[in-house]
Amino acid sequence: MFYRDIKAAWQQGKVRVGLPAQGHGTTVTVEASGVLGLKAMFLSSAEKSLLAKAAKGDAQRVANNP
């Protein structure tokens, strides 16, 4: 529902996406303040999964770039 807003804010650094450690569940957390925090509370599990996929891809790019 608010996926586009949250993803755009994440790309700007206003939202933090917490990924679970490998092998320790599938819970993705989305941290934001103000209106963005309220919007993040209404993300569906599918939308959180999409954000997690984007965050994992970003982490991989950072890890592979020396």
CHARMM-style PDB file with segment names, atoms N, HN, CA, C and O in Angstrom:
ATOM      1  N   MET     1       0.822  -1.188   0.000  1.00  0.00      PROA
ATOM      2  CA  MET     1       0.000   0.000   0.000  1.00  0.00      PROA
ATOM      3  C   MET     1       0.874   1.264   0.000  1.00  0.00      PROA
ATOM      4  O   MET     1       0.637   2.197  -0.766  1.00  0.00      PROA
ATOM      5  N   PHE     2       1.889   1.272   0.876  1.00  0.00      PROA
ATOM      6  HN  PHE     2       2.082   0.514   1.498  1.00  0.00      PROA
ATOM      7  CA  PHE     2       2.798   2.414   0.955  1.00  0.00      PROA
ATOM      8  C   PHE     2       4.207   2.034   0.509  1.00  0.00      PROA
ATOM      9  O   PHE     2       5.174   2.720   0.841  1.00  0.00      PROA
ATOM     10  N   TYR     3       4.319   0.962  -0.229  1.00  0.00      PROA
ATOM     11  HN  TYR     3       3.533   0.405  -0.499  1.00  0.00      PROA
ATOM     12  CA  TYR     3       5.622   0.422  -0.616  1.00  0.00      PROA
ATOM     13  C   TYR     3       6.477   1.461  -1.345  1.00  0.00      PROA
ATOM     14  O   TYR     3       7.653   1.632  -1.022  1.00  0.00      PROA
ATOM     15  N   ARG     4       5.908   2.138  -2.303  1.00  0.00      PROA
ATOM     16  HN  ARG     4       4.953   1.999  -2.566  1.00  0.00      PROA
ATOM     17  CA  ARG     4       6.693   3.104  -3.096  1.00  0.00      PROA
ATOM     18  C   ARG     4       7.237   4.233  -2.232  1.00  0.00      PROA
ATOM     19  O   ARG     4       8.383   4.650  -2.400  1.00  0.00      PROA
ATOM     20  N   ASP     5       6.416   4.729  -1.304  1.00  0.00      PROA
ATOM     21  HN  ASP     5       5.485   4.389  -1.167  1.00  0.00      PROA
ATOM     22  CA  ASP     5       6.856   5.805  -0.410  1.00  0.00      PROA
ATOM     23  C   ASP     5       8.006   5.337   0.481  1.00  0.00      PROA
ATOM     24  O   ASP     5       8.998   6.045   0.652  1.00  0.00      PROA
ATOM     25  N   ILE     6       7.863   4.145   1.041  1.00  0.00      PROA
ATOM     26  HN  ILE     6       7.058   3.569   0.901  1.00  0.00      PROA
ATOM     27  CA  ILE     6       8.875   3.619   1.946  1.00  0.00      PROA
ATOM     28  C   ILE     6      10.157   3.296   1.191  1.00  0.00      PROA
ATOM     29  O   ILE     6      11.250   3.573   1.685  1.00  0.00      PROA
ATOM     30  N   LYS     7      10.038   2.717   0.004  1.00  0.00      PROA
ATOM     31  HN  LYS     7       9.150   2.492  -0.397  1.00  0.00      PROA
ATOM     32  CA  LYS     7      11.234   2.389  -0.764  1.00  0.00      PROA
ATOM     33  C   LYS     7      11.985   3.662  -1.169  1.00  0.00      PROA
ATOM     34  O   LYS     7      13.213   3.707  -1.094  1.00  0.00      PROA
ATOM     35  N   ALA     8      11.264   4.675  -1.590  1.00  0.00      PROA
ATOM     36  HN  ALA     8      10.267   4.638  -1.651  1.00  0.00      PROA
ATOM     37  CA  ALA     8      11.902   5.939  -1.963  1.00  0.00      PROA
ATOM     38  C   ALA     8      12.600   6.562  -0.751  1.00  0.00      PROA
ATOM     39  O   ALA     8      13.708   7.084  -0.873  1.00  0.00      PROA
ATOM     40  N   ALA     9      11.961   6.508   0.404  1.00  0.00      PROA
ATOM     41  HN  ALA     9      11.061   6.084   0.503  1.00  0.00      PROA
ATOM     42  CA  ALA     9      12.574   7.046   1.618  1.00  0.00      PROA
ATOM     43  C   ALA     9      13.788   6.219   2.027  1.00  0.00      PROA
ATOM     44  O   ALA     9      14.772   6.774   2.517  1.00  0.00      PROA
ATOM     45  N   TRP    10      13.735   4.895   1.833  1.00  0.00      PROA
ATOM     46  HN  TRP    10      12.936   4.444   1.435  1.00  0.00      PROA
ATOM     47  CA  TRP    10      14.888   4.040   2.137  1.00  0.00      PROA
ATOM     48  C   TRP    10      16.071   4.405   1.234  1.00  0.00      PROA
ATOM     49  O   TRP    10      17.211   4.463   1.693  1.00  0.00      PROA
ATOM     50  N   GLN    11      15.796   4.646  -0.033  1.00  0.00      PROA
ATOM     51  HN  GLN    11      14.870   4.598  -0.405  1.00  0.00      PROA
ATOM     52  CA  GLN    11      16.855   5.020  -0.967  1.00  0.00      PROA
ATOM     53  C   GLN    11      17.474   6.370  -0.600  1.00  0.00      PROA
ATOM     54  O   GLN    11      18.639   6.625  -0.905  1.00  0.00      PROA
ATOM     55  N   GLN    12      16.700   7.228   0.049  1.00  0.00      PROA
ATOM     56  HN  GLN    12      15.753   7.021   0.297  1.00  0.00      PROA
ATOM     57  CA  GLN    12      17.204   8.528   0.490  1.00  0.00      PROA
ATOM     58  C   GLN    12      17.869   8.460   1.862  1.00  0.00      PROA
ATOM     59  O   GLN    12      18.436   9.447   2.330  1.00  0.00      PROA
ATOM     60  N   GLY    13      17.798   7.290   2.506  1.00  0.00      PROA
ATOM     61  HN  GLY    13      17.338   6.488   2.125  1.00  0.00      PROA
ATOM     62  CA  GLY    13      18.421   7.120   3.812  1.00  0.00      PROA
ATOM     63  C   GLY    13      17.545   7.515   4.983  1.00  0.00      PROA
ATOM     64  O   GLY    13      18.047   7.661   6.097  1.00  0.00      PROA
ATOM     65  N   LYS    14      16.259   7.690   4.766  1.00  0.00      PROA
ATOM     66  HN  LYS    14      15.851   7.571   3.861  1.00  0.00      PROA
ATOM     67  CA  LYS    14      15.349   8.090   5.829  1.00  0.00      PROA
ATOM     68  C   LYS    14      14.690   6.901   6.533  1.00  0.00      PROA
ATOM     69  O   LYS    14      14.062   7.064   7.579  1.00  0.00      PROA
ATOM     70  N   VAL    15      14.835   5.725   5.965  1.00  0.00      PROA
ATOM     71  HN  VAL    15      15.345   5.593   5.115  1.00  0.00      PROA
ATOM     72  CA  VAL    15      14.225   4.517   6.509  1.00  0.00      PROA
ATOM     73  C   VAL    15      15.308   3.451   6.612  1.00  0.00      PROA
ATOM     74  O   VAL    15      16.154   3.328   5.727  1.00  0.00      PROA
ATOM     75  N   ARG    16      15.277   2.676   7.707  1.00  0.00      PROA
ATOM     76  HN  ARG    16      14.589   2.776   8.426  1.00  0.00      PROA
ATOM     77  CA  ARG    16      16.211   1.566   7.868  1.00  0.00      PROA
ATOM     78  C   ARG    16      15.450   0.255   7.731  1.00  0.00      PROA
ATOM     79  O   ARG    16      14.376   0.077   8.306  1.00  0.00      PROA
ATOM     80  N   VAL    17      16.030  -0.655   6.959  1.00  0.00      PROA
ATOM     81  HN  VAL    17      16.902  -0.510   6.492  1.00  0.00      PROA
ATOM     82  CA  VAL    17      15.454  -1.984   6.768  1.00  0.00      PROA
ATOM     83  C   VAL    17      16.359  -2.963   7.495  1.00  0.00      PROA
ATOM     84  O   VAL    17      17.538  -3.097   7.168  1.00  0.00      PROA
ATOM     85  N   GLY    18      15.797  -3.648   8.488  1.00  0.00      PROA
ATOM     86  HN  GLY    18      14.839  -3.539   8.754  1.00  0.00      PROA
ATOM     87  CA  GLY    18      16.555  -4.622   9.264  1.00  0.00      PROA
ATOM     88  C   GLY    18      16.348  -6.022   8.718  1.00  0.00      PROA
ATOM     89  O   GLY    18      15.218  -6.500   8.616  1.00  0.00      PROA
ATOM     90  N   LEU    19      17.446  -6.675   8.369  1.00  0.00      PROA
ATOM     91  HN  LEU    19      18.363  -6.287   8.453  1.00  0.00      PROA
ATOM     92  CA  LEU    19      17.387  -8.027   7.831  1.00  0.00      PROA
ATOM     93  C   LEU    19      17.769  -9.026   8.916  1.00  0.00      PROA
ATOM     94  O   LEU    19      18.636  -8.736   9.740  1.00  0.00      PROA
ATOM     95  N   PRO    20      17.141 -10.190   8.930  1.00  0.00      PROA
ATOM     96  CA  PRO    20      17.507 -11.198   9.923  1.00  0.00      PROA
ATOM     97  C   PRO    20      18.855 -11.826   9.580  1.00  0.00      PROA
ATOM     98  O   PRO    20      19.249 -11.878   8.415  1.00  0.00      PROA
ATOM     99  N   ALA    21      19.546 -12.294  10.594  1.00  0.00      PROA
ATOM    100  HN  ALA    21      19.226 -12.251  11.540  1.00  0.00      PROA
ATOM    101  CA  ALA    21      20.805 -13.008  10.360  1.00  0.00      PROA
ATOM    102  C   ALA    21      20.495 -14.299   9.614  1.00  0.00      PROA
ATOM    103  O   ALA    21      19.432 -14.892   9.798  1.00  0.00      PROA
ATOM    104  N   GLN    22      21.414 -14.724   8.787  1.00  0.00      PROA
ATOM    105  HN  GLN    22      22.277 -14.242   8.638  1.00  0.00      PROA
ATOM    106  CA  GLN    22      21.191 -15.923   7.982  1.00  0.00      PROA
ATOM    107  C   GLN    22      20.934 -17.123   8.889  1.00  0.00      PROA
ATOM    108  O   GLN    22      21.727 -17.423   9.782  1.00  0.00      PROA
ATOM    109  N   GLY    23      19.827 -17.796   8.650  1.00  0.00      PROA
ATOM    110  HN  GLY    23      19.183 -17.552   7.925  1.00  0.00      PROA
ATOM    111  CA  GLY    23      19.457 -18.966   9.429  1.00  0.00      PROA
ATOM    112  C   GLY    23      18.696 -18.657  10.710  1.00  0.00      PROA
ATOM    113  O   GLY    23      18.451 -19.557  11.514  1.00  0.00      PROA
ATOM    114  N   HSD    24      18.318 -17.394  10.913  1.00  0.00      PROA
ATOM    115  HN  HSD    24      18.517 -16.663  10.259  1.00  0.00      PROA
ATOM    116  CA  HSD    24      17.630 -17.002  12.149  1.00  0.00      PROA
ATOM    117  C   HSD    24      16.287 -16.339  11.870  1.00  0.00      PROA
ATOM    118  O   HSD    24      16.014 -15.249  12.372  1.00  0.00      PROA
ATOM    119  N   GLY    25      15.457 -16.987  11.080  1.00  0.00      PROA
ATOM    120  HN  GLY    25      15.678 -17.873  10.672  1.00  0.00      PROA
ATOM    121  CA  GLY    25      14.117 -16.479  10.841  1.00  0.00      PROA
ATOM    122  C   GLY    25      14.001 -15.652   9.575  1.00  0.00      PROA
ATOM    123  O   GLY    25      14.951 -15.506   8.806  1.00  0.00      PROA
ATOM    124  N   THR    26      12.827 -15.128   9.390  1.00  0.00      PROA
ATOM    125  HN  THR    26      12.055 -15.247  10.015  1.00  0.00      PROA
ATOM    126  CA  THR    26      12.534 -14.364   8.180  1.00  0.00      PROA
ATOM    127  C   THR    26      11.950 -12.990   8.490  1.00  0.00      PROA
ATOM    128  O   THR    26      11.451 -12.319   7.588  1.00  0.00      PROA
ATOM    129  N   THR    27      12.002 -12.564   9.739  1.00  0.00      PROA
ATOM    130  HN  THR    27      12.408 -13.109  10.472  1.00  0.00      PROA
ATOM    131  CA  THR    27      11.391 -11.301  10.127  1.00  0.00      PROA
ATOM    132  C   THR    27      12.204 -10.121   9.616  1.00  0.00      PROA
ATOM    133  O   THR    27      13.390  -9.987   9.918  1.00  0.00      PROA
ATOM    134  N   VAL    28      11.553  -9.277   8.844  1.00  0.00      PROA
ATOM    135  HN  VAL    28      10.590  -9.386   8.599  1.00  0.00      PROA
ATOM    136  CA  VAL    28      12.164  -8.054   8.323  1.00  0.00      PROA
ATOM    137  C   VAL    28      11.574  -6.889   9.095  1.00  0.00      PROA
ATOM    138  O   VAL    28      10.355  -6.774   9.217  1.00  0.00      PROA
ATOM    139  N   THR    29      12.434  -6.024   9.616  1.00  0.00      PROA
ATOM    140  HN  THR    29      13.425  -6.117   9.516  1.00  0.00      PROA
ATOM    141  CA  THR    29      11.944  -4.854  10.330  1.00  0.00      PROA
ATOM    142  C   THR    29      12.177  -3.603   9.495  1.00  0.00      PROA
ATOM    143  O   THR    29      13.173  -3.484   8.781  1.00  0.00      PROA
ATOM    144  N   VAL    30      11.245  -2.688   9.601  1.00  0.00      PROA
ATOM    145  HN  VAL    30      10.435  -2.784  10.181  1.00  0.00      PROA
ATOM    146  CA  VAL    30      11.345  -1.418   8.897  1.00  0.00      PROA
ATOM    147  C   VAL    30      11.234  -0.324   9.944  1.00  0.00      PROA
ATOM    148  O   VAL    30      10.213  -0.209  10.622  1.00  0.00      PROA
ATOM    149  N   GLU    31      12.287   0.481  10.077  1.00  0.00      PROA
ATOM    150  HN  GLU    31      13.116   0.387   9.526  1.00  0.00      PROA
ATOM    151  CA  GLU    31      12.325   1.534  11.079  1.00  0.00      PROA
ATOM    152  C   GLU    31      12.300   2.899  10.419  1.00  0.00      PROA
ATOM    153  O   GLU    31      13.094   3.195   9.526  1.00  0.00      PROA
ATOM    154  N   ALA    32      11.373   3.721  10.875  1.00  0.00      PROA
ATOM    155  HN  ALA    32      10.728   3.481  11.600  1.00  0.00      PROA
ATOM    156  CA  ALA    32      11.250   5.085  10.362  1.00  0.00      PROA
ATOM    157  C   ALA    32      10.537   5.918  11.415  1.00  0.00      PROA
ATOM    158  O   ALA    32       9.893   5.377  12.314  1.00  0.00      PROA
ATOM    159  N   SER    33      10.652   7.215  11.302  1.00  0.00      PROA
ATOM    160  HN  SER    33      11.175   7.655  10.572  1.00  0.00      PROA
ATOM    161  CA  SER    33       9.980   8.079  12.257  1.00  0.00      PROA
ATOM    162  C   SER    33       8.900   8.895  11.561  1.00  0.00      PROA
ATOM    163  O   SER    33       8.882   9.018  10.336  1.00  0.00      PROA
ATOM    164  N   GLY    34       8.022   9.435  12.347  1.00  0.00      PROA
ATOM    165  HN  GLY    34       8.036   9.335  13.342  1.00  0.00      PROA
ATOM    166  CA  GLY    34       6.963  10.297  11.828  1.00  0.00      PROA
ATOM    167  C   GLY    34       5.965   9.568  10.956  1.00  0.00      PROA
ATOM    168  O   GLY    34       5.592   8.428  11.231  1.00  0.00      PROA
ATOM    169  N   VAL    35       5.542  10.231   9.917  1.00  0.00      PROA
ATOM    170  HN  VAL    35       5.844  11.158   9.694  1.00  0.00      PROA
ATOM    171  CA  VAL    35       4.545   9.674   9.005  1.00  0.00      PROA
ATOM    172  C   VAL    35       5.082   8.430   8.303  1.00  0.00      PROA
ATOM    173  O   VAL    35       4.337   7.484   8.045  1.00  0.00      PROA
ATOM    174  N   LEU    36       6.369   8.436   7.998  1.00  0.00      PROA
ATOM    175  HN  LEU    36       6.974   9.204   8.207  1.00  0.00      PROA
ATOM    176  CA  LEU    36       6.963   7.265   7.357  1.00  0.00      PROA
ATOM    177  C   LEU    36       6.872   6.046   8.273  1.00  0.00      PROA
ATOM    178  O   LEU    36       6.630   4.936   7.800  1.00  0.00      PROA
ATOM    179  N   GLY    37       7.063   6.241   9.572  1.00  0.00      PROA
ATOM    180  HN  GLY    37       7.260   7.143   9.956  1.00  0.00      PROA
ATOM    181  CA  GLY    37       6.936   5.146  10.528  1.00  0.00      PROA
ATOM    182  C   GLY    37       5.528   4.596  10.556  1.00  0.00      PROA
ATOM    183  O   GLY    37       5.326   3.386  10.658  1.00  0.00      PROA
ATOM    184  N   LEU    38       4.565   5.477  10.467  1.00  0.00      PROA
ATOM    185  HN  LEU    38       4.730   6.460  10.384  1.00  0.00      PROA
ATOM    186  CA  LEU    38       3.169   5.048  10.426  1.00  0.00      PROA
ATOM    187  C   LEU    38       2.878   4.268   9.151  1.00  0.00      PROA
ATOM    188  O   LEU    38       2.198   3.242   9.183  1.00  0.00      PROA
ATOM    189  N   LYS    39       3.393   4.755   8.038  1.00  0.00      PROA
ATOM    190  HN  LYS    39       3.946   5.588   8.012  1.00  0.00      PROA
ATOM    191  CA  LYS    39       3.205   4.051   6.770  1.00  0.00      PROA
ATOM    192  C   LYS    39       3.891   2.681   6.804  1.00  0.00      PROA
ATOM    193  O   LYS    39       3.366   1.706   6.266  1.00  0.00      PROA
ATOM    194  N   ALA    40       5.052   2.615   7.433  1.00  0.00      PROA
ATOM    195  HN  ALA    40       5.477   3.407   7.871  1.00  0.00      PROA
ATOM    196  CA  ALA    40       5.792   1.353   7.508  1.00  0.00      PROA
ATOM    197  C   ALA    40       5.018   0.300   8.286  1.00  0.00      PROA
ATOM    198  O   ALA    40       5.132  -0.891   7.997  1.00  0.00      PROA
ATOM    199  N   MET    41       4.243   0.721   9.255  1.00  0.00      PROA
ATOM    200  HN  MET    41       4.151   1.689   9.489  1.00  0.00      PROA
ATOM    201  CA  MET    41       3.457  -0.229  10.036  1.00  0.00      PROA
ATOM    202  C   MET    41       2.404  -0.941   9.190  1.00  0.00      PROA
ATOM    203  O   MET    41       1.970  -2.040   9.535  1.00  0.00      PROA
ATOM    204  N   PHE    42       1.999  -0.334   8.106  1.00  0.00      PROA
ATOM    205  HN  PHE    42       2.351   0.559   7.826  1.00  0.00      PROA
ATOM    206  CA  PHE    42       0.948  -0.901   7.266  1.00  0.00      PROA
ATOM    207  C   PHE    42       1.475  -1.672   6.060  1.00  0.00      PROA
ATOM    208  O   PHE    42       0.693  -2.070   5.196  1.00  0.00      PROA
ATOM    209  N   LEU    43       2.782  -1.889   5.988  1.00  0.00      PROA
ATOM    210  HN  LEU    43       3.417  -1.566   6.690  1.00  0.00      PROA
ATOM    211  CA  LEU    43       3.327  -2.681   4.888  1.00  0.00      PROA
ATOM    212  C   LEU    43       2.916  -4.142   5.044  1.00  0.00      PROA
ATOM    213  O   LEU    43       2.918  -4.687   6.147  1.00  0.00      PROA
ATOM    214  N   SER    44       2.572  -4.751   3.945  1.00  0.00      PROA
ATOM    215  HN  SER    44       2.570  -4.308   3.049  1.00  0.00      PROA
ATOM    216  CA  SER    44       2.235  -6.175   3.976  1.00  0.00      PROA
ATOM    217  C   SER    44       3.524  -6.987   4.032  1.00  0.00      PROA
ATOM    218  O   SER    44       4.612  -6.450   3.823  1.00  0.00      PROA
ATOM    219  N   SER    45       3.401  -8.259   4.310  1.00  0.00      PROA
ATOM    220  HN  SER    45       2.517  -8.695   4.481  1.00  0.00      PROA
ATOM    221  CA  SER    45       4.595  -9.115   4.358  1.00  0.00      PROA
ATOM    222  C   SER    45       5.235  -9.210   2.980  1.00  0.00      PROA
ATOM    223  O   SER    45       6.458  -9.311   2.880  1.00  0.00      PROA
ATOM    224  N   ALA    46       4.443  -9.181   1.922  1.00  0.00      PROA
ATOM    225  HN  ALA    46       3.450  -9.099   2.003  1.00  0.00      PROA
ATOM    226  CA  ALA    46       4.991  -9.218   0.564  1.00  0.00      PROA
ATOM    227  C   ALA    46       5.794  -7.951   0.277  1.00  0.00      PROA
ATOM    228  O   ALA    46       6.851  -8.013  -0.352  1.00  0.00      PROA
ATOM    229  N   GLU    47       5.299  -6.811   0.732  1.00  0.00      PROA
ATOM    230  HN  GLU    47       4.440  -6.761   1.243  1.00  0.00      PROA
ATOM    231  CA  GLU    47       6.010  -5.550   0.526  1.00  0.00      PROA
ATOM    232  C   GLU    47       7.302  -5.520   1.341  1.00  0.00      PROA
ATOM    233  O   GLU    47       8.321  -5.015   0.871  1.00  0.00      PROA
ATOM    234  N   LYS    48       7.261  -6.057   2.559  1.00  0.00      PROA
ATOM    235  HN  LYS    48       6.433  -6.467   2.941  1.00  0.00      PROA
ATOM    236  CA  LYS    48       8.477  -6.136   3.369  1.00  0.00      PROA
ATOM    237  C   LYS    48       9.494  -7.055   2.704  1.00  0.00      PROA
ATOM    238  O   LYS    48      10.697  -6.797   2.756  1.00  0.00      PROA
ATOM    239  N   SER    49       9.017  -8.116   2.086  1.00  0.00      PROA
ATOM    240  HN  SER    49       8.040  -8.326   2.044  1.00  0.00      PROA
ATOM    241  CA  SER    49       9.923  -9.033   1.383  1.00  0.00      PROA
ATOM    242  C   SER    49      10.598  -8.335   0.210  1.00  0.00      PROA
ATOM    243  O   SER    49      11.783  -8.556  -0.043  1.00  0.00      PROA
ATOM    244  N   LEU    50       9.859  -7.496  -0.507  1.00  0.00      PROA
ATOM    245  HN  LEU    50       8.897  -7.317  -0.301  1.00  0.00      PROA
ATOM    246  CA  LEU    50      10.445  -6.741  -1.614  1.00  0.00      PROA
ATOM    247  C   LEU    50      11.509  -5.769  -1.114  1.00  0.00      PROA
ATOM    248  O   LEU    50      12.557  -5.613  -1.741  1.00  0.00      PROA
ATOM    249  N   LEU    51      11.242  -5.118   0.012  1.00  0.00      PROA
ATOM    250  HN  LEU    51      10.391  -5.244   0.522  1.00  0.00      PROA
ATOM    251  CA  LEU    51      12.237  -4.217   0.595  1.00  0.00      PROA
ATOM    252  C   LEU    51      13.471  -4.993   1.043  1.00  0.00      PROA
ATOM    253  O   LEU    51      14.600  -4.536   0.866  1.00  0.00      PROA
ATOM    254  N   ALA    52      13.247  -6.167   1.622  1.00  0.00      PROA
ATOM    255  HN  ALA    52      12.330  -6.539   1.766  1.00  0.00      PROA
ATOM    256  CA  ALA    52      14.370  -6.996   2.057  1.00  0.00      PROA
ATOM    257  C   ALA    52      15.223  -7.414   0.869  1.00  0.00      PROA
ATOM    258  O   ALA    52      16.451  -7.424   0.956  1.00  0.00      PROA
ATOM    259  N   LYS    53      14.582  -7.755  -0.228  1.00  0.00      PROA
ATOM    260  HN  LYS    53      13.585  -7.747  -0.298  1.00  0.00      PROA
ATOM    261  CA  LYS    53      15.319  -8.151  -1.432  1.00  0.00      PROA
ATOM    262  C   LYS    53      16.169  -6.987  -1.939  1.00  0.00      PROA
ATOM    263  O   LYS    53      17.319  -7.178  -2.333  1.00  0.00      PROA
ATOM    264  N   ALA    54      15.601  -5.783  -1.927  1.00  0.00      PROA
ATOM    265  HN  ALA    54      14.667  -5.628  -1.606  1.00  0.00      PROA
ATOM    266  CA  ALA    54      16.356  -4.607  -2.365  1.00  0.00      PROA
ATOM    267  C   ALA    54      17.524  -4.330  -1.416  1.00  0.00      PROA
ATOM    268  O   ALA    54      18.623  -4.001  -1.861  1.00  0.00      PROA
ATOM    269  N   ALA    55      17.285  -4.464  -0.107  1.00  0.00      PROA
ATOM    270  HN  ALA    55      16.392  -4.731   0.255  1.00  0.00      PROA
ATOM    271  CA  ALA    55      18.342  -4.217   0.879  1.00  0.00      PROA
ATOM    272  C   ALA    55      19.448  -5.262   0.766  1.00  0.00      PROA
ATOM    273  O   ALA    55      20.626  -4.930   0.894  1.00  0.00      PROA
ATOM    274  N   LYS    56      19.082  -6.515   0.527  1.00  0.00      PROA
ATOM    275  HN  LYS    56      18.125  -6.785   0.422  1.00  0.00      PROA
ATOM    276  CA  LYS    56      20.091  -7.569   0.360  1.00  0.00      PROA
ATOM    277  C   LYS    56      20.942  -7.294  -0.883  1.00  0.00      PROA
ATOM    278  O   LYS    56      22.161  -7.458  -0.856  1.00  0.00      PROA
ATOM    279  N   GLY    57      20.294  -6.878  -1.962  1.00  0.00      PROA
ATOM    280  HN  GLY    57      19.303  -6.745  -1.984  1.00  0.00      PROA
ATOM    281  CA  GLY    57      21.032  -6.554  -3.187  1.00  0.00      PROA
ATOM    282  C   GLY    57      21.990  -5.402  -2.958  1.00  0.00      PROA
ATOM    283  O   GLY    57      23.113  -5.415  -3.463  1.00  0.00      PROA
ATOM    284  N   ASP    58      21.553  -4.397  -2.195  1.00  0.00      PROA
ATOM    285  HN  ASP    58      20.641  -4.386  -1.785  1.00  0.00      PROA
ATOM    286  CA  ASP    58      22.408  -3.256  -1.883  1.00  0.00      PROA
ATOM    287  C   ASP    58      23.590  -3.690  -1.028  1.00  0.00      PROA
ATOM    288  O   ASP    58      24.715  -3.240  -1.242  1.00  0.00      PROA
ATOM    289  N   ALA    59      23.335  -4.559  -0.064  1.00  0.00      PROA
ATOM    290  HN  ALA    59      22.421  -4.924   0.110  1.00  0.00      PROA
ATOM    291  CA  ALA    59      24.411  -5.059   0.794  1.00  0.00      PROA
ATOM    292  C   ALA    59      25.424  -5.868  -0.011  1.00  0.00      PROA
ATOM    293  O   ALA    59      26.627  -5.777   0.233  1.00  0.00      PROA
ATOM    294  N   GLN    60      24.945  -6.650  -0.961  1.00  0.00      PROA
ATOM    295  HN  GLN    60      23.968  -6.724  -1.159  1.00  0.00      PROA
ATOM    296  CA  GLN    60      25.846  -7.430  -1.812  1.00  0.00      PROA
ATOM    297  C   GLN    60      26.729  -6.522  -2.660  1.00  0.00      PROA
ATOM    298  O   GLN    60      27.922  -6.782  -2.818  1.00  0.00      PROA
ATOM    299  N   ARG    61      26.136  -5.444  -3.213  1.00  0.00      PROA
ATOM    300  HN  ARG    61      25.167  -5.233  -3.085  1.00  0.00      PROA
ATOM    301  CA  ARG    61      26.925  -4.503  -4.010  1.00  0.00      PROA
ATOM    302  C   ARG    61      28.012  -3.849  -3.167  1.00  0.00      PROA
ATOM    303  O   ARG    61      29.138  -3.664  -3.630  1.00  0.00      PROA
ATOM    304  N   VAL    62      27.673  -3.501  -1.930  1.00  0.00      PROA
ATOM    305  HN  VAL    62      26.759  -3.651  -1.554  1.00  0.00      PROA
ATOM    306  CA  VAL    62      28.661  -2.884  -1.045  1.00  0.00      PROA
ATOM    307  C   VAL    62      29.763  -3.876  -0.693  1.00  0.00      PROA
ATOM    308  O   VAL    62      30.940  -3.515  -0.675  1.00  0.00      PROA
ATOM    309  N   ALA    63      29.390  -5.127  -0.411  1.00  0.00      PROA
ATOM    310  HN  ALA    63      28.434  -5.421  -0.426  1.00  0.00      PROA
ATOM    311  CA  ALA    63      30.365  -6.139  -0.033  1.00  0.00      PROA
ATOM    312  C   ALA    63      31.299  -6.488  -1.200  1.00  0.00      PROA
ATOM    313  O   ALA    63      32.470  -6.798  -0.983  1.00  0.00      PROA
ATOM    314  N   ASN    64      30.794  -6.439  -2.413  1.00  0.00      PROA
ATOM    315  HN  ASN    64      29.843  -6.187  -2.589  1.00  0.00      PROA
ATOM    316  CA  ASN    64      31.601  -6.804  -3.583  1.00  0.00      PROA
ATOM    317  C   ASN    64      32.423  -5.646  -4.130  1.00  0.00      PROA
ATOM    318  O   ASN    64      33.265  -5.850  -5.004  1.00  0.00      PROA
ATOM    319  N   ASN    65      32.197  -4.445  -3.636  1.00  0.00      PROA
ATOM    320  HN  ASN    65      31.513  -4.279  -2.926  1.00  0.00      PROA
ATOM    321  CA  ASN    65      32.925  -3.273  -4.113  1.00  0.00      PROA
ATOM    322  C   ASN    65      34.044  -2.945  -3.138  1.00  0.00      PROA
ATOM    323  O   ASN    65      33.780  -2.383  -2.075  1.00  0.00      PROA
ATOM    324  N   PRO    66      35.288  -3.280  -3.468  1.00  0.00      PROA
ATOM    325  CA  PRO    66      36.405  -3.060  -2.523  1.00  0.00      PROA
ATOM    326  C   PRO    66      36.734  -1.608  -2.323  1.00  0.00      PROA
ATOM    327  OT1 PRO    66      37.644  -1.280  -1.561  1.00  0.00      PROA
TER     328      PRO     66
END
